[in-house]
Amino acid sequence: MQPFSIPVQITLQGSRRCQGRTAFPTSVKKNGDPPEVHRKLPSSAGEDRAMLLGFAMMGFSILMFFLLGTTILKPFMLSTQRKESNCTTIHTHIMEDWLDCAFSCGMDCQGQGKYPCLQVFVNLTHSGQKALLHYNEEAVQINSKCFYTPKCHRDRNDLLNSALDIKEFFDHKNGTPFSCFYYPDGQSEDVILIKKYNHMVVFHCLFWPSLTLLGGALIVGMVRLTQCLSLQCGKYSTSVRDQ
């Protein structure tokens, strides 16, 4: 029986070591909080989805601020420099040379066309200055020589009839003042008929992204608050159980 005493002793010693290793973490959990609690707040799958939704809403709102700021707010700030005045039509005419344009005719198809360039010359009532009238700020940016740029397509007669209708409208206003907008410092001779970007458009451009950003931050804040309250509740329950 003596040859079998050594393996038995080794087995008993190994079992005692295993018991000693498992007993130490258990005592740590009884005397204090487990290390995992301090490293990460408890969360569920629903809370993770809510956090992801909140961060996605905040990221989307920041992207909208950037896009709207470059496409709408910047032109609006330039448009606010224009002052309102009265204009009277001097003369209108359609240029003989039509301008080139491109249009889409289907999938992977681009067509080339031409459109008539209508020019409307007006007189600023307050200064007597002659200026070229445009429909709005966008028309000045697209083509500063024409009153407007129509949608390009193949039907040349339709484009010409539209230009003639607008020409006839201003010809009937000959001598009749109408409101227009100009730069008071004379930095540009371009005058526009209407403003494309007003205060209501800017309000909506700022309100909805701000609301989305606030909603996303509120979702993230509520989830974090719920996790903190759950952690404090767990600590309190552990301390009461130990007492």
LINDA-V609874 format. One line per field, one symbol per residue. phi: phi as a letter, one per 20 degrees, with the letter a starting at -180 (. if undefined). burial: I if it has 24 or more other ideal C-beta (glycine too) atoms within 12 Angstrom, else O. A space follows every 50 residues. Layout:
# LINDA-V609874
phi = ???
burial = ???
This chain:
# LINDA-V609874
phi = .ffeffgfffffffffffffffffffffffebffffffebffbdffffff ffffffffffffffgffffeecffffffffffdebdccfeacadffefef bcbedqflccddbccfdedcdcdfffcmeebeecfbffffffbfedfbdf ffbfffffffffffffffffffegnefbfbcbefemfbeecdecefddff fffffefffffffffffffffffffffffffffffffffffff
burial = OOOOOOOOOOOOOOOOOOOOOOOOOOOOOOOOOOOOOOOOOOOOOOOOOI IOOIOOIIOOIOOIOOOIOOOIIOIIOOIOOIOIIOIIIIOIOIOOOOIO IOOOOOOOOOOOOIIIIIIIIIIIIOOOIOIIIIIIIOIIOOIOIIIIII OIOOOOOOIOOIIOOIIOOIOOIOOOOIOIIIIOOOOOOIIIIOIIIOOO OIOOIOOOIOOIIOOIOOIIOOIOOOIOOOIOOOOOOOOOOOO
